[in-house]
């Protein structure tokens, strides 16, 4: 019952409350982003969701406009494309807050495998174990975020994602949620290259 009904109910309820409570802080973040650099406050990108179906993920923009086209995914905090405000947002994971909109739309969950770009899974598309990560909605946060975060290899991430889908429960989601808070507070492993 949890994975088929209560998880989505809890996720949507918490996201609606989160947007209400955080509406003003999120507006302030958006204004600061606009003042800090040219470009939109929100970053939108196609990612793979449940069943490997593409959807548009929302995040606060942390890099210069059109940064991905200029050099792909940022792997180091010294990447010159990351804005001053962006460094703070990434370290605190505040850039993830707009994904509450994805959750309300039914595309994501609070806890689940992180949504990745389609090409990032190309090498593993024939691996049934890793493809199991797509049997659940992607999440704002996942088990890999508790400790490894961005330093995890793709293989580590995908295995942990598959294991999460196997063991998905309220207790596990509760543990992951509060475990991530500690990781974010400590600012651990924000980038692959520390």
C-alpha positions as CSV (number, residue, x, y, z in Angstrom):
1,X,0.0,0.0,0.0
2,X,2.8,2.4,0.8
3,X,4.6,2.4,-2.6
4,X,1.3,2.4,-4.6
5,X,-0.6,5.0,-2.7
6,X,0.6,6.4,0.6
7,X,4.1,7.4,-0.7
8,X,2.6,9.6,-3.5
9,X,0.0,11.0,-1.1
10,X,2.7,12.0,1.5
11,X,5.0,13.4,-1.2
12,X,2.3,15.6,-2.7
13,X,1.0,16.7,0.6
14,X,4.5,17.7,1.9
15,X,5.3,19.4,-1.4
16,X,2.1,21.5,-1.4
17,X,2.9,22.5,2.2
18,X,6.5,23.1,1.3
19,X,5.6,25.5,-1.5
20,X,3.2,27.4,0.7
21,X,5.7,27.7,3.6
22,X,8.7,28.4,1.3
23,X,7.0,30.6,-1.3
24,X,8.6,33.8,-0.1
25,X,12.1,32.3,0.5
26,X,11.9,30.8,-3.0
27,X,10.9,34.1,-4.5
28,X,13.9,35.8,-2.8
29,X,16.2,33.0,-4.2
30,X,14.8,33.6,-7.7
31,X,15.3,37.4,-7.4
32,X,18.9,36.9,-6.1
33,X,19.7,34.6,-9.0
34,X,18.4,37.1,-11.5
35,X,20.5,39.9,-9.9
36,X,23.6,37.7,-9.8
37,X,23.7,36.6,-13.4
38,X,21.9,36.9,-16.7
39,X,19.3,34.2,-17.6
40,X,16.1,32.7,-16.1
41,X,15.9,31.9,-12.4
42,X,14.6,28.4,-13.2
43,X,16.7,25.8,-15.0
44,X,14.6,23.3,-17.0
45,X,16.0,20.1,-18.5
46,X,14.7,16.8,-19.9
47,X,15.4,13.9,-17.7
48,X,14.4,10.2,-17.6
49,X,11.5,9.4,-15.2
50,X,9.6,6.3,-14.3
51,X,9.5,3.8,-17.1
52,X,12.4,5.7,-18.8
53,X,9.9,8.3,-20.0
54,X,11.3,11.8,-20.4
55,X,9.9,14.7,-18.4
56,X,11.0,18.3,-17.7
57,X,12.8,18.7,-14.3
58,X,12.8,22.1,-12.6
59,X,15.7,23.5,-10.5
60,X,17.0,26.9,-9.5
61,X,19.7,27.9,-12.0
62,X,23.2,27.6,-10.5
63,X,25.3,28.1,-13.6
64,X,25.5,30.7,-16.3
65,X,22.8,30.6,-18.9
66,X,23.2,27.7,-21.5
67,X,26.0,26.3,-19.3
68,X,25.3,22.7,-20.3
69,X,25.8,23.5,-24.0
70,X,29.1,25.1,-23.1
71,X,30.6,22.2,-21.2
72,X,28.2,19.5,-19.9
73,X,27.7,18.6,-16.3
74,X,29.7,20.5,-13.6
75,X,32.0,18.1,-11.8
76,X,34.1,20.6,-9.8
77,X,33.3,23.5,-7.5
78,X,36.0,25.4,-9.5
79,X,33.9,25.2,-12.7
80,X,33.8,28.8,-13.9
81,X,30.2,28.4,-15.2
82,X,28.9,28.1,-11.6
83,X,27.6,31.4,-10.4
84,X,28.4,32.9,-6.9
85,X,24.8,32.3,-5.8
86,X,24.9,28.9,-7.5
87,X,27.7,27.7,-5.3
88,X,25.6,28.4,-2.2
89,X,22.5,26.8,-3.7
90,X,24.4,23.6,-4.7
91,X,26.1,23.2,-1.3
92,X,22.8,23.6,0.6
93,X,20.7,21.7,-2.0
94,X,18.3,24.7,-2.2
95,X,18.5,24.4,-6.0
96,X,16.4,21.3,-5.7
97,X,13.3,23.1,-4.2
98,X,11.5,23.8,-7.5
99,X,11.3,20.0,-7.9
100,X,8.3,20.2,-5.5
101,X,6.4,21.2,-8.7
102,X,7.5,18.0,-10.4
103,X,6.2,16.1,-7.3
104,X,2.9,17.8,-7.4
105,X,2.6,17.0,-11.1
106,X,3.2,13.3,-10.3
107,X,6.5,13.1,-12.1
108,X,8.8,12.8,-9.1
109,X,8.9,11.8,-5.4
110,X,10.8,13.3,-2.4
111,X,12.9,10.1,-2.1
112,X,13.7,8.0,-5.2
113,X,16.5,7.4,-7.8
114,X,17.8,10.8,-9.0
115,X,16.6,11.7,-12.5
116,X,19.5,11.7,-15.0
117,X,20.0,12.7,-18.6
118,X,19.0,10.1,-21.2
119,X,22.5,9.7,-22.6
120,X,23.9,9.0,-19.1
121,X,22.1,5.7,-19.1
122,X,22.9,4.6,-22.7
123,X,25.9,2.5,-21.6
124,X,23.7,0.6,-19.1
125,X,20.4,0.3,-21.0
126,X,20.8,-3.5,-21.4
127,X,21.5,-4.0,-17.7
128,X,18.2,-5.3,-16.2
129,X,19.4,-4.7,-12.6
130,X,20.2,-1.0,-13.2
131,X,17.1,-0.5,-15.4
132,X,15.1,-1.5,-12.2
133,X,15.8,2.1,-11.0
134,X,13.1,3.2,-13.5
135,X,10.4,1.1,-11.8
136,X,10.0,4.0,-9.3
137,X,9.5,7.7,-9.7
138,X,12.7,9.7,-9.6
139,X,13.3,11.6,-6.4
140,X,14.6,15.0,-5.2
141,X,17.0,12.9,-3.0
142,X,18.1,9.3,-3.0
143,X,20.0,6.8,-0.8
144,X,23.3,7.8,-2.5
145,X,22.9,11.3,-1.2
146,X,23.2,10.2,2.4
147,X,27.0,9.8,2.1
148,X,28.5,9.6,-1.4
149,X,26.4,12.2,-3.1
150,X,28.1,13.4,-6.3
151,X,31.2,11.3,-5.7
152,X,29.4,8.0,-6.4
153,X,30.3,6.2,-9.6
154,X,27.5,5.5,-12.0
155,X,27.6,1.8,-11.0
156,X,27.4,2.6,-7.3
157,X,24.5,5.0,-7.9
158,X,22.5,2.6,-10.1
159,X,23.0,-0.4,-7.7
160,X,21.9,1.7,-4.7
161,X,18.9,3.0,-6.8
162,X,17.9,-0.6,-7.6
163,X,18.3,-1.6,-4.0
164,X,16.2,1.3,-3.0
165,X,13.4,0.2,-5.3
166,X,13.6,-3.3,-3.9
167,X,13.3,-2.1,-0.3
168,X,11.1,1.0,-0.7
169,X,9.2,1.6,2.5
170,X,8.1,4.5,4.8
171,X,10.8,3.6,7.3
172,X,13.5,3.7,4.6
173,X,12.2,7.0,3.2
174,X,12.2,8.5,6.7
175,X,15.8,7.4,7.3
176,X,17.0,8.7,4.0
177,X,15.2,12.1,4.4
178,X,16.8,12.8,7.8
179,X,20.1,11.3,6.8
180,X,20.3,13.8,3.9
181,X,19.7,16.7,6.2
182,X,23.0,15.9,8.1
183,X,24.9,15.5,4.8
184,X,23.6,18.9,3.5
185,X,24.4,20.7,6.8
186,X,28.0,19.3,6.6
187,X,28.3,20.3,2.9
188,X,29.7,16.9,2.0
189,X,30.5,15.6,-1.5
190,X,28.7,18.3,-3.5
191,X,31.0,17.6,-6.6
192,X,32.7,14.6,-8.0
193,X,36.1,16.4,-7.7
194,X,36.4,17.7,-4.1
